[in-house]
Amino acid sequence: MRSIWTGSISFGLINIPVKLFSAVQESSLDMDMLDKKDHANIKFKRVNENTGKEIDFSNIVKGYKIEDKYVILEDSDFEAADAIKTKTIDIQSFVEEKEIASIYYEQPYYLEPDKGAMNAYALLRDALAASGKVGITSFVMRNKEGLAILKPYKNVIVLNRIRFEQEIRTADELKLPPVSKAKTKEIDMANKLIEQLTEKFDISDFKDEYTAKLLDIIKKKAKGKAPKKPAKLKVVHKQSDSLIDMLKASLETKKKKSS
């Protein structure tokens, strides 16, 4: 793996030099965009809007538009915005992980200790594991400030980016049913169904089946075999359907499968 950021974790008066690595990789297939007529690859070019000429990446600068004019920014300008955060993952506080709603989670990264930082890295990792808490931190990567948590995962410290509050849209415009405060017969039966379907979570039980099936279709098409047409999906629930009847049927179906 190749590191995508280097800096240090700031923990009280302790600085831990680290390298940042992406912790995830896409499981989806890498598709190319082709011309429908001759299947030639579609190329995207960076062109000058005025001249139509292609521009080399080294000649491209970043600018922010103010009153129909662009203010051009240099690398030093981005660092000047907050030189400390461009090189430091600053732990601001520690919180219980359960206090952070899942909607805020964005992207996980691995942190590796740099030269001479093994002991300090192990200290932070093991202290986090013992406390059961996560560190709240902010840092700057690719000219964008990020909010994140630091938590131990097996023997590595994971930096998981989380979104700022202003990045989450409000659900006020959605048409939603009111939250029921009374314990109804339907809720009681739904809880029984949830309990019946509850089991210990094991991530290895779940695979990207869609991508595997799509790859199988691709291989068959390469051999000249036409894929089977998918069955039409049926509506499984209408407003007029009885929730009680469907819950009863669901519970009975689960019982039959278990026996």
C-alpha positions as CSV (number, residue, x, y, z in Angstrom):
1,M,0.0,0.0,0.0
2,R,1.1,3.6,-0.7
3,S,0.5,6.3,1.9
4,I,-1.7,9.2,0.9
5,W,-0.9,11.5,3.8
6,T,1.9,11.9,6.3
7,G,1.9,13.9,9.5
8,S,1.5,13.3,13.2
9,I,-1.2,12.6,15.9
10,S,-1.2,15.3,18.6
11,F,-2.2,13.7,21.9
12,G,-1.6,16.1,24.8
13,L,2.1,16.9,24.6
14,I,2.8,13.7,22.7
15,N,3.3,13.8,18.9
16,I,3.1,10.5,17.1
17,P,4.4,10.6,13.4
18,V,2.1,8.6,11.2
19,K,1.3,7.6,7.6
20,L,-2.2,7.4,6.4
21,F,-3.5,4.6,4.1
22,S,-6.9,3.9,2.6
23,A,-8.6,1.1,4.5
24,V,-11.1,0.2,1.8
25,Q,-11.1,-0.9,-1.8
26,E,-14.1,-1.0,-4.2
27,S,-15.7,-4.4,-4.9
28,S,-17.6,-3.1,-7.9
29,L,-16.4,-3.9,-11.4
30,D,-14.2,-1.3,-13.2
31,M,-16.3,-0.4,-16.3
32,D,-15.0,1.6,-19.3
33,M,-17.1,4.1,-21.2
34,L,-17.2,3.2,-24.9
35,D,-18.6,4.6,-28.1
36,K,-21.8,2.7,-28.9
37,K,-20.9,2.6,-32.6
38,D,-17.4,1.1,-32.6
39,H,-16.7,0.4,-28.9
40,A,-13.8,2.8,-28.9
41,N,-12.7,4.2,-25.5
42,I,-14.1,7.6,-24.5
43,K,-11.4,9.9,-23.4
44,F,-11.8,13.0,-21.2
45,K,-9.5,15.9,-21.8
46,R,-8.8,19.1,-19.9
47,V,-9.4,21.9,-22.4
48,N,-9.3,25.7,-22.3
49,E,-12.9,27.0,-22.5
50,N,-11.8,29.9,-24.7
51,T,-9.4,28.3,-27.2
52,G,-10.6,24.6,-27.1
53,K,-7.0,23.5,-26.7
54,E,-5.9,20.7,-24.3
55,I,-4.1,22.0,-21.2
56,D,-1.3,20.0,-19.5
57,F,-2.1,19.3,-15.8
58,S,1.1,21.2,-14.7
59,N,-0.4,24.4,-16.2
60,I,-3.7,24.1,-14.3
61,V,-4.2,26.3,-11.2
62,K,-7.1,26.5,-8.7
63,G,-9.2,29.7,-8.5
64,Y,-12.2,31.0,-6.5
65,K,-14.6,33.3,-8.3
66,I,-15.5,36.6,-6.7
67,E,-17.6,39.2,-8.6
68,D,-16.8,37.6,-12.1
69,K,-13.1,37.5,-11.3
70,Y,-10.9,34.6,-10.2
71,V,-8.6,34.7,-7.2
72,I,-5.8,32.3,-8.0
73,L,-4.6,30.1,-5.0
74,E,-1.1,28.6,-4.5
75,D,-0.2,25.6,-2.3
76,S,1.2,28.1,0.2
77,D,-2.2,29.7,0.5
78,F,-3.9,26.5,1.4
79,E,-1.3,25.9,4.1
80,A,-1.6,29.4,5.4
81,A,-5.3,28.8,6.1
82,D,-4.2,26.4,8.9
83,A,-0.6,25.3,8.7
84,I,-0.9,23.1,11.9
85,K,-3.9,21.1,10.6
86,T,-2.3,20.4,7.3
87,K,0.3,18.2,9.1
88,T,-1.4,17.3,12.4
89,I,-4.2,15.1,13.5
90,D,-5.2,16.9,16.6
91,I,-7.2,14.9,19.2
92,Q,-9.6,17.5,20.7
93,S,-11.5,15.2,23.1
94,F,-12.6,11.7,23.8
95,V,-16.2,10.4,23.7
96,E,-18.3,7.3,23.8
97,E,-18.5,5.9,20.3
98,K,-22.3,5.2,20.7
99,E,-22.8,8.9,21.0
100,I,-22.0,9.4,17.3
101,A,-24.9,8.5,15.0
102,S,-24.1,6.3,12.0
103,I,-25.2,8.9,9.5
104,Y,-22.1,10.9,10.2
105,Y,-19.6,8.1,9.3
106,E,-17.9,8.6,5.9
107,Q,-14.5,6.9,5.2
108,P,-12.0,4.7,7.1
109,Y,-8.2,4.9,6.9
110,Y,-5.4,3.0,8.5
111,L,-2.7,4.8,10.5
112,E,0.8,3.4,10.6
113,P,3.5,4.7,13.0
114,D,6.4,6.4,11.3
115,K,10.0,5.9,12.3
116,G,10.6,6.0,16.1
117,A,6.9,6.2,16.9
118,M,6.1,2.5,17.7
119,N,5.9,2.9,21.5
120,A,3.8,6.1,21.4
121,Y,1.5,4.6,18.8
122,A,1.0,1.4,20.9
123,L,0.4,3.5,24.0
124,L,-2.5,5.5,22.3
125,R,-3.9,2.4,20.6
126,D,-3.9,0.3,23.8
127,A,-5.3,3.2,26.0
128,L,-8.2,3.7,23.6
129,A,-8.9,0.0,23.7
130,A,-8.8,0.0,27.5
131,S,-11.0,3.1,27.9
132,G,-13.6,2.0,25.3
133,K,-13.6,5.6,24.0
134,V,-12.7,7.2,20.7
135,G,-10.7,10.3,20.0
136,I,-12.4,13.2,18.2
137,T,-9.9,14.9,15.8
138,S,-9.7,17.3,12.9
139,F,-7.1,17.6,10.2
140,V,-6.7,18.9,6.6
141,M,-6.2,16.5,3.7
142,R,-6.3,17.6,0.0
143,N,-7.1,21.1,0.9
144,K,-10.3,20.1,2.9
145,E,-10.7,20.1,6.6
146,G,-12.0,16.8,7.9
147,L,-13.6,15.7,11.2
148,A,-12.7,12.2,12.3
149,I,-12.6,9.7,15.1
150,L,-9.6,7.6,16.1
151,K,-10.3,4.1,17.4
152,P,-8.4,0.8,17.7
153,Y,-9.3,-2.0,15.3
154,K,-7.4,-5.2,16.0
155,N,-3.8,-4.0,16.1
156,V,-4.1,-0.8,14.1
157,I,-5.5,2.7,14.8
158,V,-8.2,3.5,12.4
159,L,-9.0,7.1,11.5
160,N,-12.7,7.2,10.4
161,R,-13.8,10.4,8.7
162,I,-17.1,11.7,9.9
163,R,-19.3,14.4,8.4
164,F,-19.8,17.9,9.9
165,E,-23.3,18.6,11.1
166,Q,-23.9,21.1,8.3
167,E,-23.2,18.4,5.7
168,I,-26.3,16.4,6.8
169,R,-29.5,17.3,5.1
170,T,-32.6,17.8,7.3
171,A,-35.5,15.2,6.9
172,D,-38.1,17.9,7.5
173,E,-39.3,17.9,3.9
174,L,-40.0,14.2,3.8
175,K,-43.5,12.8,4.3
176,L,-43.1,10.5,7.2
177,P,-45.5,8.8,9.6
178,P,-45.5,10.0,13.3
179,V,-43.5,8.1,15.9
180,S,-45.7,5.8,17.9
181,K,-45.4,6.2,21.6
182,A,-48.0,3.6,22.5
183,K,-47.2,-0.1,22.6
184,T,-49.5,-1.6,20.0
185,K,-50.2,-5.2,19.1
186,E,-48.4,-4.7,15.8
187,I,-45.2,-3.3,17.5
188,D,-45.3,-6.3,20.0
189,M,-45.4,-8.7,17.1
190,A,-42.7,-6.8,15.1
191,N,-40.5,-7.0,18.2
192,K,-41.0,-10.8,18.3
193,L,-40.1,-11.1,14.6
194,I,-37.0,-9.0,15.3
195,E,-36.0,-11.2,18.2
196,Q,-36.6,-14.3,16.1
197,L,-34.3,-13.0,13.4
198,T,-31.6,-11.8,15.8
199,E,-28.2,-13.5,15.6
200,K,-24.6,-12.7,16.2
201,F,-23.1,-10.4,13.5
202,D,-20.3,-11.8,11.4
203,I,-19.2,-9.6,8.5
204,S,-17.7,-12.6,6.7
205,D,-21.3,-13.9,6.2
206,F,-22.0,-11.1,3.7
207,K,-20.6,-11.0,0.2
208,D,-21.0,-8.6,-2.8
209,E,-23.3,-11.1,-4.6
210,Y,-24.6,-8.5,-7.1
211,T,-21.0,-7.9,-8.5
212,A,-20.3,-11.7,-8.6
213,K,-23.6,-12.3,-10.6
214,L,-22.8,-9.4,-12.9
215,L,-19.3,-10.8,-13.6
216,D,-20.9,-14.2,-14.3
217,I,-23.2,-12.5,-16.9
218,I,-20.2,-10.7,-18.4
219,K,-18.3,-14.0,-18.8
220,K,-21.3,-15.8,-20.3
221,K,-21.8,-12.9,-22.8
222,A,-18.1,-13.1,-23.7
223,K,-18.8,-16.7,-24.8
224,G,-21.9,-15.7,-26.7
225,K,-24.5,-16.8,-24.1
226,A,-27.5,-14.5,-23.5
227,P,-28.3,-13.8,-19.9
228,K,-31.7,-14.9,-18.5
229,K,-34.3,-12.2,-18.3
230,P,-35.0,-11.4,-14.6
231,A,-38.4,-12.1,-13.1
232,K,-40.7,-9.2,-12.7
233,L,-40.7,-7.9,-9.1
234,K,-44.1,-8.2,-7.3
235,V,-45.5,-5.7,-4.8
236,V,-45.2,-7.3,-1.4
237,H,-47.1,-4.7,0.6
238,K,-50.0,-2.3,0.0
239,Q,-51.5,0.2,2.3
240,S,-54.7,-1.9,2.5
241,D,-52.8,-5.0,3.5
242,S,-53.2,-6.2,7.1
243,L,-49.9,-5.6,9.1
244,I,-51.1,-8.1,11.7
245,D,-51.7,-10.9,9.1
246,M,-48.3,-10.2,7.5
247,L,-46.5,-10.3,10.8
248,K,-48.2,-13.6,11.8
249,A,-47.3,-15.1,8.4
250,S,-43.6,-13.9,8.8
251,L,-43.4,-15.5,12.3
252,E,-44.9,-18.7,11.0
253,T,-42.5,-18.8,8.0
254,K,-39.5,-18.4,10.3
255,K,-40.7,-21.2,12.6
256,K,-41.1,-23.6,9.6
257,K,-37.6,-22.8,8.4
258,S,-36.1,-23.4,11.9
259,S,-37.9,-26.7,12.4
